[in-house]
Each structure stands twice: as structure tokens, then as C-alpha cells.
Amino acid sequence: MTTSVGAGGDDDAAREVSSDASGLAAGAPGPVAVPTKPPPGPSASAGAAAAASATPSSSSSSLLASLSSRGRWAFDAGPAAAESRTVSDLSRKRTPSSSKVSSLAVTAIAASSNQPIARASVPQRQDFQETASAIATKNLRNHLLRMTEAITDREEKSDFANLMDGFFNLFSRYLAEKNRTERLVWDKIRSPSAEQIIPYSNIKEVTTSAHLDKLAVLKLNGGLGTTMGCVGPKSAIEVRDGMTFLDLTVRQIEFMNAHHSTNVPLLLMNSFNTDSDTTRIIQKYASHSLQILTFNQSRYPRVDKESLLPLAKSVSDPNDMWYPPGHGDLFESLSNSGLLDNLIAQGKEYLFVSNVDNLGATVDLNILEHVANSGAEFVMEVTDKTKADIKGGTLIDYEGHIRLLEIAQVPAEHVDDFKSVKKFKIFNTNNLWISLKAIKRVIDDSALNMEIIENVKTTDGGQKVIQLETAVGAAIKHFIGAHGVNVPRSRFLPVKSTSDLFLITSDLYSLNHGQLNMNPKRMFGTIPIVKLGDNFKKSTPHILELDHLTVTGDVTFGSNVILRGTVIIVANYGERIDIPSGSILHDKVVSGNLRIVDH
């Protein structure tokens, strides 16, 4: 099931509909408004065929033969003769349609070396942790195989197998890395060089760019609005003048296309949590002159922390047993959806990626021109860190190479150093400019090896589960000429909370063709620090001269209230404060109980 959204001139082929929805029914990623890839020709891989013929059950053998001939991943043939096989023997051979290396074909131990795989039943060859990891890996592989074999639809089975192979690869690497003693060496971390971080002011200013026709815009649209008390995709939350995040994005790109007579498409990477609602919502843009394409990021099973086995026993198990594995999954999902090849075929060369809730992340012609002229395959926008950004990832030089350092990677004894504004002066905005051809290269070469982020969650039933994720910015180390551009703070306007929403809806900003601009009447370029309590009721005073606002408890602002300097308002539990209409609070602390009742 697919839909046709927007118009695109010569893009009619890209908007054709595929009627096969079996992959989506299983939660597997699939593109909307693009044709599915034609099945590749028969595989010439003798190794894959041999692996298929050696499978432990007839149903598995049939599946593997099908997957191999379709250019899918080959599964492990089982423990027989494992001692004589190396990783290269078990890896799936390349086919014209793909060049990924099968991770279900190897154990966690072999995945980290090119040595023969030792049997898990010979503990003298391994230490305790390696043995435990090998057993966990084997059990996980068998669990995933059983889930796959239970699927009756052939196409759905193939799609799910491909998806679970990505999960198996991620989890195997996680187990292998836990066994290794190598950790981030703090003393090797250096501040980025002048070549690795370029000031935005050094970039040539342009009014147009011939490279716009080669650009596509991608918004990360997998998050829900739960942190802001909303149900459904966060992109559907109204943020300004009755318009949602998605409305503002569509308006920005539509205006840019009309103004520059170009055709920049909008891509949305959804999760299984947001896909259904987003597909329905974007129908309202069908009459707009903008091509909108959607695809799903992966759907991975949550893993029990004790048994290291997936909670899900079947592909149809409830959504709370699955999770989207972070935006680092973008590269694989974009490729698997067919959209990567489709965009390259259309002549697109650059992809501008950003979070859908960052209202400052608009197409910047200066940066686009810089990316094209510099030949850089990956450019990350960074900006100066404030005390509000101390947990944000930062770019570092590590042994002469640029890398993204996230707080989850920092040793406990150095967390305070990481949060220091003096030592780490910039942070990642997650506004990224990436070469599409370079993405295809690293995918085809199976070169992506992004740092794994372990998230331990607790289910409603009290069960501890593991979710393994990756960050898209961590891929910077795999791209040629990659560097950062230190941009103005105005390019980072995330809306993560009601405090952020308070700022966005205030007179601090004006709206022009979907783009927020700071009010020129604001005397300082900085943004006020705003901390609102959970009980704050939506009302927007004038804050052009505000520096800091803290509101706690049941507080309501009347109309035309002006706040200046530092204002702190605290309503104690069980009390209420109504700020009268027309009030001016300048460097004031208000506490106690103040009720205004209409007479």
C-alpha cells in the first residue's frame, strides 16, 4: 500500500504505487510513493547456496534458498563443521542487488576477528565472558530463525529476515565489544583542528545555488509527542499560528522551490510508531507542489536483560515488544527502502538531514554551496555550547580523525569534563549534509561501524529490557573530507518541552514562509532561559526583554503581561497565582497565593 503525495514534474515514476504491503504488515521498512526494487537475478554465490543446503530444517532450507536467490541475507548453516570455517567462508557473497555481509552467519566471537569459530562447548578456548556471549549469540540466532520460519508469506519472510539480520549484526557487535577491554582513552581526545571545524562566517555568502536541483531534504520523524503531553507523531503538534511542525516544513520547502524554480523533495523517516498517522496526515498536502516521500526505519525486538532473548516470539506481537533503533539506522533503512537508489537515479547528490522538531533547521544555501565546492561527503552543523546543552554530543579529534563523542561513551570519572563549557565548546545540532553516493558506498562496502548506545528500559510489568541504538552523527568518521561548520544558534531551535513551545509561540519570533526569525526588537541575540512547571497553563506574555523565567505551580498570565530581566513565580502546593492583565514584572519574585475572579 502506497500513496501519491504532491507533484514533481518528471518524478511520475517515483510516485508510482506498489500494491504489495506484506513487508509493511510485518513492520518491515518500506517506501511510500516509490516503486519497490525489482527482484535481482539468480545469485551466483556458491557459498550462499552451500549454506542454504546445510540448514538444520527443511523449512529453513527453503527459506535460505529463497533468500539467497533473491540477494537476501544467508543464515548460519548450524554448528556442523564450524571449526573449519572462517568468517569469510560464512559471509554471504555479494550479489548485484546488495553487498552487505550476513551477520546471522557468524557468532559474536567470529564477528570481531577472522579466526575460525570455536564451538561453544569447548570453554577452555575462551574465557567465561566469551563463552557466555557465544551461547547468547547462538540462542538469539535460533530465536530469530524460529520467528522467521513461522512467517508463511514468502515476501514478508524475506523482508523480515533482512530486517532481523541487521538486528543480529548490531547485537552481536554489542556482545563482542562488551568482551573487549578497549575503551575510549580520554587522554587521546583533542579539540578539533581549524580544518575540522569551520566558522560559518568564513563560508561564502550566496543568494542562490545551482546545486539546489541536486538536493533532497530528510526529516527524522520517528518520535511521538508524549513528552509534551500529546498523542501521535510529534510532527503533528501545533506549534505556531495553528501550524504543526510538518506544516512549517512543507511551507518552507514549497516556498523555496517556487522562489528558486527548483524541485527539492521532502523525505520523512518514520518509525512504526508514527508511520500510520503520518501517512494519513500527509494526504492533506496532495494538492501542494511538493513531492513527499516516506519510509520506515527498522523495527527491532526489545531484549530481556537477563536472558538476552527478544521479548517478541512472533512478528505480530504487540508494538511494546519492539523499538526503533535510533536515527543511526537512517543509512540502512534508506537503502533498504529503495529510495537511495531512486534519488541517485533522479540526479540527487546531497541529503540535508535534521530533526523534525528543530525549527531552525532550514535549507541554507551558503552551507549547500560550501558542501558542493569543498567535496566533503559529510558536514555536521555544530553551535556554541551553553549550560543548557551540557549533555549534547560534541565533535572531537581522536588519533587524528574526527569523531562524534556522546555522553553515553564518556567514562564516569570524566562526565564533568564532558559537560564543561570551557573544554568542549561546541555541540552537535544534528543538522547534517551528506553525499548520497557516499552513503551508497559505505552501505555497499558494509563500512558503517557506529558506536552502540545501550538503553536499559523497564517495562510496565517491571521487566528490564535492552534497546541498542546508534546516532546518525556517529557515522561522520566513515566519510571522506568530513568536518563541522560552527553555525549561529538560530539554526538550532528544538522544541522538546512546553518551555521550548512557550518561546516559539511568543513575540520573540516572527514567522515568514514557515521559517522562524528572531524579532529584530530583541536587544540581545541570546534566547531567554525558561523553566516551566508541569501545571503551567498555556498563555504567552511579552518576553522581548526577558533573560530568565521560572514558573512553578498553578500560575496563569493575563493578557498583555510584560516580563523583563529575571522573573521567578512560585505558587505553593494547593495555591494559585493569577498575574493580572497588563502587569509589568521586571526582576521580580512572586510567591504565595493571588487569585483574580471575574465580577
C-alpha positions as CSV (number, residue, x, y, z in Angstrom):
1,M,0.0,0.0,0.0
2,T,1.4,3.3,-1.0
3,T,0.1,6.8,-1.7
4,S,0.8,9.6,-4.2
5,V,1.5,12.9,-2.5
6,G,2.4,16.1,-4.3
7,A,3.6,16.7,-7.8
8,G,7.0,16.5,-9.2
9,G,7.1,17.1,-13.0
10,D,9.4,14.2,-14.2
11,D,9.0,12.4,-11.0
12,D,5.9,10.4,-12.0
13,A,7.8,7.2,-12.0
14,A,9.0,7.9,-8.4
15,R,5.4,8.3,-7.3
16,E,4.1,5.0,-8.7
17,V,2.4,2.7,-6.2
18,S,3.3,-0.8,-5.3
19,S,0.3,-2.8,-4.2
20,D,2.3,-5.3,-2.1
21,A,2.1,-4.3,1.5
22,S,3.3,-7.6,3.1
23,G,6.5,-6.1,4.3
24,L,4.7,-3.2,6.0
25,A,2.3,-5.5,7.6
26,A,5.2,-7.1,9.4
27,G,6.6,-3.8,10.4
28,A,9.4,-4.0,7.9
29,P,10.6,-0.7,6.4
30,G,9.1,0.1,3.1
31,P,8.9,3.2,1.0
32,V,5.7,5.2,0.3
33,A,5.3,6.7,-3.2
34,V,8.2,4.9,-4.7
35,P,8.2,1.6,-6.6
36,T,9.8,-1.4,-4.9
37,K,13.1,-2.7,-6.2
38,P,12.8,-5.3,-8.9
39,P,14.0,-8.7,-7.7
40,P,17.6,-9.3,-8.7
41,G,18.6,-12.1,-10.9
42,P,19.6,-15.5,-9.6
43,S,22.6,-15.4,-7.2
44,A,25.8,-16.9,-8.4
45,S,27.0,-17.4,-4.9
46,A,28.1,-21.0,-4.4
47,G,28.9,-20.2,-0.7
48,A,25.4,-19.0,-0.1
49,A,23.9,-22.0,-1.9
50,A,26.0,-24.3,0.2
51,A,24.9,-22.6,3.4
52,A,21.3,-22.9,2.3
53,S,21.7,-26.7,1.7
54,A,23.2,-27.2,5.1
55,T,20.4,-25.7,7.1
56,P,19.0,-27.7,10.0
57,S,15.4,-27.9,8.9
58,S,13.5,-28.2,5.7
59,S,11.5,-25.1,6.1
60,S,14.7,-23.2,7.0
61,S,16.4,-24.6,4.0
62,S,13.6,-23.5,1.7
63,L,13.8,-20.0,3.2
64,L,17.5,-19.7,2.9
65,A,17.5,-20.9,-0.7
66,S,14.8,-18.3,-1.4
67,L,16.7,-15.5,0.4
68,S,20.0,-16.5,-1.3
69,S,18.5,-16.4,-4.8
70,R,16.8,-13.1,-4.1
71,G,20.0,-11.5,-3.0
72,R,19.0,-11.5,0.7
73,W,21.0,-12.5,3.7
74,A,22.1,-16.0,4.2
75,F,21.8,-17.6,7.6
76,D,24.2,-19.7,9.5
77,A,24.2,-23.3,8.4
78,G,24.5,-24.5,12.0
79,P,27.3,-25.8,14.2
80,A,28.4,-28.6,11.8
81,A,32.0,-28.2,10.6
82,A,32.1,-24.8,12.3
83,E,35.6,-25.4,13.4
84,S,36.9,-25.3,9.9
85,R,35.0,-22.2,8.8
86,T,36.2,-18.7,9.0
87,V,34.1,-15.5,8.8
88,S,34.9,-15.2,5.1
89,D,33.5,-18.7,4.5
90,L,30.3,-17.9,6.3
91,S,29.7,-14.5,4.9
92,R,27.2,-14.1,2.1
93,K,28.7,-13.4,-1.3
94,R,27.8,-10.2,-3.0
95,T,25.0,-10.1,-5.5
96,P,24.2,-7.3,-7.9
97,S,21.5,-6.1,-5.5
98,S,23.4,-5.9,-2.3
99,S,26.9,-6.2,-0.8
100,K,26.1,-6.5,2.9
101,V,27.8,-9.2,4.9
102,S,25.5,-11.6,6.7
103,S,25.7,-11.3,10.4
104,L,23.4,-14.2,11.2
105,A,26.1,-16.3,9.6
106,V,28.6,-15.7,12.4
107,T,28.9,-15.6,16.1
108,A,29.8,-12.6,18.2
109,I,33.3,-14.0,18.6
110,A,34.0,-14.5,15.0
111,A,32.4,-11.2,14.1
112,S,35.2,-9.4,15.8
113,S,38.1,-11.4,14.1
114,N,38.9,-13.5,11.1
115,Q,39.6,-16.6,13.2
116,P,37.8,-20.0,12.9
117,I,34.7,-20.2,15.1
118,A,35.2,-22.3,18.2
119,R,32.5,-24.5,19.5
120,A,30.6,-23.1,22.5
121,S,31.1,-26.5,24.1
122,V,34.9,-26.0,24.4
123,P,35.2,-23.4,27.2
124,Q,38.9,-23.9,27.5
125,R,39.4,-22.0,24.3
126,Q,37.5,-19.0,25.6
127,D,37.2,-17.1,28.9
128,F,33.9,-17.1,30.7
129,Q,32.6,-13.9,29.1
130,E,33.4,-15.1,25.6
131,T,31.7,-18.4,26.2
132,A,28.6,-16.7,27.6
133,S,28.5,-14.3,24.6
134,A,28.8,-17.2,22.2
135,I,25.9,-19.1,23.8
136,A,23.8,-15.9,23.9
137,T,24.5,-15.3,20.2
138,K,23.6,-18.8,19.2
139,N,20.4,-18.7,21.2
140,L,19.5,-15.3,19.7
141,R,20.1,-16.6,16.2
142,N,17.9,-19.6,16.7
143,H,15.2,-17.5,18.2
144,L,15.2,-15.2,15.2
145,L,15.2,-18.2,12.8
146,R,12.2,-19.6,14.5
147,M,10.4,-16.3,14.2
148,T,11.3,-16.1,10.6
149,E,10.3,-19.7,9.7
150,A,6.8,-19.1,11.3
151,I,6.0,-16.5,8.6
152,T,4.1,-18.0,5.7
153,D,4.2,-15.2,3.1
154,R,7.4,-15.5,1.1
155,E,8.0,-11.8,0.5
156,E,7.2,-10.9,4.1
157,K,9.5,-13.7,5.3
158,S,12.3,-12.3,3.1
159,D,11.8,-8.8,4.3
160,F,11.7,-9.8,8.0
161,A,14.8,-12.0,7.6
162,N,16.7,-9.0,6.1
163,L,15.5,-6.8,9.0
164,M,16.4,-9.3,11.7
165,D,19.8,-9.8,10.2
166,G,20.5,-6.1,10.8
167,F,19.4,-6.5,14.4
168,F,21.5,-9.7,14.8
169,N,24.6,-7.8,13.5
170,L,24.0,-5.0,15.9
171,F,23.5,-7.2,18.9
172,S,26.4,-9.5,18.1
173,R,28.7,-6.5,17.8
174,Y,27.4,-5.2,21.1
175,L,28.2,-8.5,22.9
176,A,31.7,-8.7,21.2
177,E,32.5,-5.1,22.2
178,K,31.5,-5.8,25.8
179,N,34.1,-8.5,26.0
180,R,36.9,-6.4,24.7
181,T,38.9,-4.3,27.1
182,E,39.4,-1.4,24.6
183,R,37.7,1.7,25.8
184,L,37.8,5.3,24.9
185,V,41.2,6.6,26.0
186,W,40.4,10.0,27.5
187,D,44.0,11.3,27.1
188,K,43.8,10.8,23.3
189,I,40.9,13.2,23.0
190,R,41.8,16.5,21.4
191,S,39.9,19.6,20.4
192,P,39.1,19.6,16.7
193,S,41.6,21.4,14.5
194,A,40.8,24.6,12.4
195,E,40.3,22.3,9.4
196,Q,37.9,20.1,11.2
197,I,35.6,22.9,12.4
198,I,34.9,25.8,10.0
199,P,33.2,29.0,11.3
200,Y,30.0,29.8,9.4
201,S,31.3,33.4,9.0
202,N,34.1,32.0,6.8
203,I,31.7,30.5,4.3
204,K,31.0,32.5,1.2
205,E,27.5,34.0,1.2
206,V,25.3,33.3,-1.9
207,T,21.8,34.2,-2.9
208,T,21.2,31.1,-5.0
209,S,22.8,27.8,-5.7
210,A,22.9,25.7,-8.8
211,H,23.1,22.6,-6.5
212,L,19.5,23.0,-5.3
213,D,18.3,20.7,-8.0
214,K,20.7,18.0,-6.6
215,L,19.3,18.3,-3.0
216,A,16.8,16.3,-1.0
217,V,15.6,17.2,2.5
218,L,15.1,14.5,5.1
219,K,13.3,15.0,8.4
220,L,13.7,12.5,11.2
221,N,10.0,11.8,12.1
222,G,10.1,8.7,14.3
223,G,9.3,10.4,17.6
224,L,6.0,10.7,19.5
225,G,4.7,13.8,21.3
226,T,4.4,12.1,24.7
227,T,7.0,14.4,26.4
228,M,4.7,17.3,25.6
229,G,1.6,15.6,26.7
230,C,0.4,14.8,23.2
231,V,-0.7,11.5,21.4
232,G,0.6,10.6,18.0
233,P,3.6,11.9,15.9
234,K,5.4,14.9,17.4
235,S,5.4,16.4,13.9
236,A,1.6,16.8,14.2
237,I,1.7,19.1,17.2
238,E,0.6,22.7,16.6
239,V,3.5,25.0,17.4
240,R,2.7,28.4,15.8
241,D,-0.3,30.1,14.3
242,G,-2.2,26.9,14.1
243,M,0.5,25.1,12.1
244,T,2.3,21.9,13.0
245,F,6.0,21.0,12.7
246,L,5.1,19.3,9.5
247,D,3.1,22.2,8.1
248,L,6.0,24.6,8.7
249,T,8.4,22.2,7.0
250,V,6.2,21.8,4.0
251,R,5.7,25.6,3.8
252,Q,9.5,26.2,3.9
253,I,10.4,23.8,1.1
254,E,7.4,24.7,-1.0
255,F,8.3,28.4,-0.9
256,M,12.0,27.7,-1.6
257,N,11.1,25.5,-4.6
258,A,8.8,28.3,-6.0
259,H,11.3,31.1,-5.3
260,H,14.3,29.3,-6.9
261,S,12.3,27.4,-9.6
262,T,13.6,24.0,-8.4
263,N,12.2,20.7,-7.1
264,V,13.6,19.7,-3.8
265,P,11.7,16.6,-2.4
266,L,10.9,16.1,1.2
267,L,11.6,12.7,2.8
268,L,10.2,11.6,6.1
269,M,11.8,8.8,8.0
270,N,9.0,7.4,10.2
271,S,9.1,4.7,12.9
272,F,6.4,2.0,13.3
273,N,5.0,4.4,16.0
274,T,4.4,7.3,13.6
275,D,4.0,5.8,10.1
276,S,0.3,5.1,10.1
277,D,-0.7,8.6,11.4
278,T,1.9,10.3,9.2
279,T,0.7,8.6,6.0
280,R,-2.8,9.8,6.8
281,I,-1.7,13.3,7.7
282,I,0.3,14.0,4.6
283,Q,-2.7,13.4,2.4
284,K,-3.7,17.0,3.0
285,Y,-0.6,18.1,1.0
286,A,-1.7,16.1,-2.1
287,S,-2.6,19.3,-3.9
288,H,0.7,21.0,-3.0
289,S,3.5,21.3,-5.5
290,L,5.9,19.3,-3.3
291,Q,7.0,15.7,-3.6
292,I,6.8,14.0,-0.2
293,L,8.3,10.5,0.2
294,T,8.2,8.4,3.3
295,F,10.0,5.3,4.5
296,N,10.2,3.4,7.8
297,Q,13.3,2.9,10.0
298,S,13.9,-0.6,11.3
299,R,11.7,-2.3,13.9
300,Y,13.9,-4.3,16.3
301,P,12.8,-6.5,19.2
302,R,13.4,-5.4,22.7
303,V,15.7,-7.9,24.5
304,D,15.3,-9.2,28.1
305,K,18.3,-8.1,30.1
306,E,18.7,-11.4,31.9
307,S,18.1,-14.0,29.2
308,L,19.4,-11.8,26.3
309,L,16.4,-13.1,24.2
310,P,13.8,-10.9,22.4
311,L,10.5,-10.3,24.2
312,A,8.7,-10.9,20.9
313,K,8.0,-14.5,19.9
314,S,6.2,-13.6,16.7
315,V,6.4,-10.9,14.1
316,S,2.8,-10.0,15.0
317,D,3.5,-9.4,18.7
318,P,2.4,-6.0,20.2
319,N,4.4,-2.9,19.5
320,D,5.6,-2.6,23.1
321,M,7.8,-5.5,22.4
322,W,9.6,-3.7,19.6
323,Y,11.6,-0.4,19.3
324,P,13.0,1.9,16.6
325,P,16.9,1.7,16.9
326,G,17.7,5.4,16.8
327,H,18.4,7.7,13.8
328,G,21.7,6.0,13.1
329,D,19.5,3.4,11.3
330,L,18.9,6.0,8.6
331,F,21.5,4.7,6.2
332,E,20.4,1.1,6.1
333,S,16.7,1.9,6.1
334,L,17.1,4.5,3.3
335,S,18.9,1.9,1.2
336,N,16.6,-1.0,2.0
337,S,13.5,1.2,1.1
338,G,14.8,1.7,-2.4
339,L,14.8,5.4,-2.0
340,L,18.6,5.8,-2.0
341,D,18.9,4.3,-5.5
342,N,15.8,6.2,-6.6
343,L,17.2,9.6,-5.5
344,I,20.6,9.0,-7.1
345,A,18.8,7.9,-10.4
346,Q,16.9,11.3,-10.3
347,G,20.3,13.1,-10.2
348,K,20.1,14.0,-6.5
349,E,23.6,14.2,-4.8
350,Y,23.1,15.8,-1.4
351,L,20.9,15.0,1.6
352,F,20.1,17.5,4.3
353,V,19.1,15.7,7.4
354,S,17.6,17.2,10.6
355,N,15.2,16.6,13.4
356,V,11.6,17.4,12.5
357,D,11.2,19.4,15.8
358,N,14.2,21.7,15.1
359,L,12.5,24.7,13.6
360,G,15.9,26.4,12.9
361,A,16.9,23.6,10.5
362,T,16.1,25.1,7.2
363,V,17.9,24.8,3.9
364,D,20.9,27.1,4.0
365,L,22.2,28.0,0.5
366,N,25.6,29.0,1.9
367,I,26.2,25.7,3.5
368,L,24.9,23.8,0.5
369,E,27.3,25.7,-1.8
370,H,30.2,25.0,0.7
371,V,29.4,21.3,0.8
372,A,29.4,21.1,-3.0
373,N,32.6,23.2,-3.5
374,S,34.6,21.5,-0.7
375,G,33.8,18.0,-1.9
376,A,33.1,17.0,1.7
377,E,30.9,13.8,2.0
378,F,29.6,14.7,5.4
379,V,29.2,18.1,7.1
380,M,27.8,18.4,10.6
381,E,26.4,21.7,11.8
382,V,27.6,22.5,15.4
383,T,27.0,25.5,17.5
384,D,28.4,27.1,20.7
385,K,27.5,25.2,23.8
386,T,25.7,26.8,26.7
387,K,24.8,25.5,30.1
388,A,21.5,24.2,28.7
389,D,23.4,22.0,26.2
390,I,25.9,20.2,28.5
391,K,24.7,16.8,27.6
392,G,24.8,17.3,23.8
393,G,27.3,15.3,21.7
394,T,30.4,17.1,20.5
395,L,33.0,16.7,17.8
396,I,36.5,15.7,18.8
397,D,39.8,14.8,17.2
398,Y,40.7,11.2,18.2
399,E,44.0,9.9,16.9
400,G,43.9,12.4,14.1
401,H,40.3,11.5,13.0
402,I,37.1,13.5,13.5
403,R,34.6,11.7,15.7
404,L,31.3,12.4,17.5
405,L,31.5,12.0,21.2
406,E,28.3,11.3,23.0
407,I,27.8,11.4,26.8
408,A,27.0,7.7,26.8
409,Q,30.6,7.0,25.7
410,V,32.2,9.1,28.4
411,P,33.8,7.2,31.3
412,A,32.0,8.1,34.6
413,E,35.1,9.8,36.0
414,H,35.2,12.2,33.1
415,V,31.5,13.1,32.8
416,D,32.0,16.5,34.5
417,D,34.8,17.3,32.0
418,F,32.4,16.4,29.1
419,K,29.8,18.8,30.5
420,S,32.3,21.6,30.8
421,V,31.6,24.5,28.5
422,K,35.3,25.5,28.7
423,K,36.7,22.2,27.4
424,F,34.0,21.2,24.9
425,K,32.8,24.5,23.4
426,I,30.5,23.1,20.7
427,F,27.8,20.5,20.3
428,N,26.0,18.7,17.5
429,T,22.8,20.2,16.3
430,N,22.0,17.0,14.2
431,N,21.8,19.2,11.1
432,L,23.7,17.1,8.6
433,W,24.7,17.4,5.0
434,I,25.6,14.1,3.4
435,S,26.6,12.8,0.0
436,L,24.1,10.3,-1.3
437,K,26.7,8.5,-3.4
438,A,28.9,8.3,-0.4
439,I,26.0,6.7,1.6
440,K,25.6,4.1,-1.1
441,R,29.4,3.4,-1.0
442,V,29.6,2.8,2.8
443,I,26.4,0.7,2.7
444,D,27.7,-1.5,-0.2
445,D,31.1,-1.8,1.5
446,S,29.4,-2.7,4.9
447,A,31.7,0.0,6.3
448,L,29.4,1.5,8.9
449,N,30.5,0.8,12.4
450,M,28.9,3.4,14.5
451,E,29.2,3.4,18.3
452,I,26.4,1.5,20.0
453,I,24.3,3.2,22.6
454,E,22.8,0.8,25.2
455,N,19.5,1.9,26.7
456,V,18.1,-0.1,29.5
457,K,14.4,0.4,30.0
458,T,11.8,-1.0,32.4
459,T,8.5,-2.3,31.1
460,D,5.2,-1.7,32.7
461,G,5.5,-5.1,34.3
462,G,8.9,-4.3,35.8
463,Q,11.0,-6.3,33.3
464,K,14.4,-4.9,32.5
465,V,15.0,-4.7,28.7
466,I,17.8,-3.6,26.5
467,Q,17.4,-1.4,23.4
468,L,20.5,-0.9,21.3
469,E,20.6,2.3,19.2
470,T,23.0,4.3,17.1
471,A,23.3,8.0,16.3
472,V,23.4,9.2,12.7
473,G,26.1,11.8,13.5
474,A,28.4,9.0,14.7
475,A,28.8,8.0,11.0
476,I,30.9,11.1,10.4
477,K,34.1,9.1,10.8
478,H,33.3,6.9,7.8
479,F,33.1,9.8,5.2
480,I,35.8,11.5,3.2
481,G,36.5,15.2,4.0
482,A,34.0,15.2,6.9
483,H,34.1,18.2,9.1
484,G,31.9,20.5,11.2
485,V,30.6,24.0,10.5
486,N,30.0,26.2,13.6
487,V,26.7,27.8,12.8
488,P,24.7,30.6,14.6
489,R,22.4,29.5,17.4
490,S,19.4,30.4,15.3
491,R,19.9,27.2,13.3
492,F,19.1,25.2,16.5
493,L,15.6,25.8,17.7
494,P,14.4,22.4,19.1
495,V,11.0,22.1,20.7
496,K,11.4,19.3,23.3
497,S,9.2,20.7,26.1
498,T,6.4,23.1,27.0
499,S,9.2,25.6,27.9
500,D,10.5,25.5,24.3
501,L,7.0,25.8,23.0
502,F,6.5,28.9,25.2
503,L,9.4,30.6,23.5
504,I,8.4,29.6,20.0
505,T,4.9,31.0,20.4
506,S,6.0,34.2,22.0
507,D,6.7,37.6,20.4
508,L,10.4,36.6,20.5
509,Y,9.9,35.2,16.9
510,S,8.2,36.1,13.8
511,L,7.1,33.7,11.1
512,N,7.9,34.1,7.4
513,H,7.1,31.4,4.9
514,G,7.3,28.7,7.5
515,Q,10.6,30.0,8.9
516,L,11.1,31.4,12.3
517,N,13.1,34.6,12.7
518,M,14.1,36.3,15.9
519,N,12.3,39.6,16.4
520,P,14.7,42.5,15.5
521,K,13.4,44.3,18.5
522,R,15.2,41.8,20.8
523,M,18.2,43.7,22.1
524,F,20.3,40.6,22.6
525,G,20.9,37.7,20.2
526,T,20.6,35.2,23.1
527,I,17.5,33.2,23.9
528,P,15.9,33.6,27.4
529,I,16.2,30.6,29.8
530,V,12.7,29.4,30.5
531,K,11.7,26.7,33.1
532,L,8.0,26.0,33.3
533,G,6.4,23.7,35.8
534,D,4.1,20.8,34.9
535,N,1.0,22.8,35.9
536,F,1.7,25.7,33.6
537,K,-1.3,26.7,31.6
538,K,-0.7,27.9,28.1
539,S,-0.5,31.7,27.9
540,T,2.1,33.9,26.3
541,P,3.3,37.1,27.8
542,H,5.6,39.5,26.0
543,I,9.2,38.5,26.6
544,L,11.4,40.6,24.3
545,E,13.4,41.9,27.3
546,L,13.3,38.7,29.3
547,D,16.5,37.0,30.5
548,H,15.2,34.2,32.7
549,L,11.8,32.9,33.7
550,T,11.0,30.2,36.3
551,V,7.4,29.3,36.9
552,T,6.4,26.6,39.5
553,G,2.9,25.6,40.5
554,D,-0.5,26.8,39.3
555,V,0.3,30.1,37.5
556,T,-1.7,31.9,34.9
557,F,-0.8,35.0,32.9
558,G,-3.4,37.5,31.9
559,S,-3.3,39.4,28.6
560,N,-0.6,41.8,27.6
561,V,1.7,40.9,30.5
562,I,5.3,42.1,30.1
563,L,8.2,40.2,31.6
564,R,11.7,41.8,31.8
565,G,15.0,40.7,33.3
566,T,14.7,37.7,35.7
567,V,11.3,36.7,36.8
568,I,10.5,33.9,39.3
569,I,6.9,32.9,40.1
570,V,6.2,30.2,42.7
571,A,2.8,29.0,43.6
572,N,3.0,26.6,46.5
573,Y,1.1,23.4,46.5
574,G,-2.7,24.0,46.8
575,E,-2.3,27.7,45.9
576,R,-2.7,29.6,42.7
577,I,-1.3,32.8,41.2
578,D,-3.0,34.8,38.5
579,I,-0.9,37.6,37.0
580,P,-3.2,40.4,36.2
581,S,-3.6,41.6,32.6
582,G,-1.3,44.5,31.7
583,S,1.2,43.7,34.5
584,I,4.9,44.5,34.1
585,L,7.3,42.3,36.0
586,H,10.9,43.4,36.0
587,D,13.4,41.5,38.0
588,K,10.6,40.3,40.4
589,V,10.0,37.2,42.6
590,V,6.3,36.4,43.1
591,S,5.2,33.8,45.6
592,G,2.2,32.9,47.7
593,N,-1.4,33.0,46.5
594,L,-3.0,35.5,44.2
595,R,-6.5,34.9,42.8
596,I,-8.4,37.1,40.4
597,V,-12.1,36.4,40.0
598,D,-14.3,38.0,37.3
599,H,-17.1,40.1,38.9
